[in-house]
Amino acid sequence: MQEDPQKVERYRLWLNQQTPGQNWVALVGFNAMTTCYYNATGQLVFNPNYGTPIKAFINQSTGEIRNFDARYFYV
């Protein structure tokens, strides 16, 4: 997967417009939001082999992170 830098920049600018005075930056590359489930014994199990690709942005003023579906940023 390759990301489109213009799409990333548009989202970054949009986030900055939504929160005036704050500075959003895109994290490099794509990440994944993995799944988790409870097994038969009731233990929580994280499954790193299955998940949703995401593009993350971090607010340098507050530390907030916002995730978006990575499909919006593909070339």
N, C-alpha and C positions, 0 to 999 in steps of 0.2 A: 504494500500500500504506500502510496505517495500522497503527501498533503499538498494542497494548493495554497501557497503563501498569501495570495490575495484574499482568499476566503478567510483565512486565519486572521489577517489584519482587519477585515471588515467586522468580524465578531469582536475583536479586541476593541475597536473603536466604538462599537455599539455598547459594549459593557461599560466603557468609560463615560458614554453619554447617559447611561442609566444611573450611574453613581458619580455625580460631579465631584471633582476634587480628589478622586481616588485613582489609583494607577493599576490597571489590569495588565498582566503580561501572560503570554501563552507559554505553557511548558513545552519543551522540545519534544517532537515526535508524538506518537500515540501511546495511550495507556490502555489498560483493560480493567473493567469492573468484573471481578470474578464472582462466581456463584458460591453459595454455601447451602448446606442442608444438614438435617439431623439424621444420623444413622440409626440402626435398629436398637442400639444400646442408649440412645438419647444424647450422644456426643455430637457437638457441632463440628462439621467437616467442611473445610474450604476446598474447592475444586479449582485449581489454577489452570486446568486444561479446557475449561469452558467458561465463557463470559461474553461481555459486550465490549467492543472496542470504543474508546472514548477519547475526546480531545479535552484537555484540562487547561483552565486559566486560573491564575492566582492573583488575588488582590494584594499588592505590596503594602497597602496602607493598613489593612485589617487582618490579612492572613486567610481570608475566605477563599475557598476553592469552588469553582463551578465547573461541572462536567457536561459535555454535550456529545451527542451521538457522532462518532467519528465519520460516519457516511457523509455528513454535511461538508467535510473538509477534504474529501478525496479529489484527486486530479481526474 
